[in-house]
Each structure stands twice: as structure tokens, then as C-alpha cells.
Amino acid sequence: MNKQTKRTRSEAAKQSVNRPSREEAEDAVRTLLRWAGDDPNRQGLLETPSRVVRAYEEWFHGYLEDPYELLQKTFEETEGYDEMVVLKEIPFSSHCEHHMAPIIGQAHVAYLPTNKVVGISKLARLVEVYAKRLQIQEKMTSEIANALQDILQPKGVAVVIEASHECITTRGVNKLAVNMVTSRMLGAFRDNSSTRREFLAVIGNPANR
């Protein structure tokens, strides 16, 4: 599947969602407040529905952005640079799709360029676009790596994400200070153990912490 097909399917998926109005969204918040056992008409909660909707606009703005379009501008004047490009410790906040609870963590992204590179701010933006959607960490890890591979066609891509999930730290098993680590290695990072070790050494191998 080429990148255009992926983008077309992504746009089609977004268009198929019947997005409610702001008023309907605020009414839904009032319903949840009543479900929680409180009165949405009391003074302290009167503005809560509009605040929650505005917060949702920030938390989930990734649905309005196309990560493939984000990576379209590349640079080819690299003077033959073909070593690893790493952006590490990119902070992000997301929400799990199972409980809509926060996921707080950091991402490490690397690639081995062929004949083009992308601005480093775009790597951080790429993480942001996928983070600002309902996610599971495994999916987010793959999405970031696959987008980089599809657009840049590098020799390899590596993505490692470390995150704390409030769905297990504040509910359910209530286990504090638990971090989940996921990785996706493509190309040289998967096939060449020395390349993979170099990347893990640069980011301070999370598995050894």
C-alpha cells in the first residue's frame, strides 16, 4: 500500500465520523456529571461542560492533522550524511482508547537516511499528531515508525516509547510507578544488531533501567 492510499483511507475514515455539535458534546458532559452523582447545574460545575469540550479540542487535535502531509517537506543537501539521526526524550501526553485515561511518557525516534532528511521539529510533531488521538501504546509506536519509513524511505527506522498509563496507576490494579516500554525496529535497526545496540545506547536502553 502506498502513502497516497494510506492518506486517502485515513481521510475517508475521518469523513465517515458523524461529529456532533459543540452543544451536543457539552450535553454529553452534563450526562456524565449526573452519572457520576453530581449536579451539573450547581455553581462549581456550570462551566465544566464547556471547559471539558475545549480540553478535548486540545487533547485530540491529532485527528485533524495528516502525519503524512507533515513529513512531505524534506531536505536532500546532506553532503552524503548517512549516519543515525536520533531525537530522544520527546515528551508527550495521550489517552488510552480503552478507558480514555491519560498516558504520559516520552518517545525516542531514529532513522538512517538514504538521500533525504526531515527537519527535527517534524519528528517531534509526528509524535504529537499520533499522541493526540485515542491510542494504545503499541499502535502509536508502530504508526510513528511506519509513517517515517513510508515517507523518507530510509535504511531503517527505530521508535521506542516509555509511558505511564493512568488506567492502571489510578484505577483497577492501582500500581504506581509502572512504565510500559514498546519498540518498533525496521530495516537496519531490525536486521543489524550493532545498529540496534548503538541506538539503544544513545537513548539509554530503557530495558536496562
Secondary structure by P-SEA (a helix, b strand, c coil): ccaaaaaaaaaaaaaacccccaaaaaaaaaaaaaaaccccccccccaaaaaaaaaaaaaccccccccccccccccccccccccccccccccbbbbbccccbbbbbbbbbbbbcccccccaaaaaaaaaaaaaccccaaaaaaaaaaaaaaaccccbbbbbbbbbbccccccccccccbbbbbbcccccccccaaaaaaaaaaacccccc
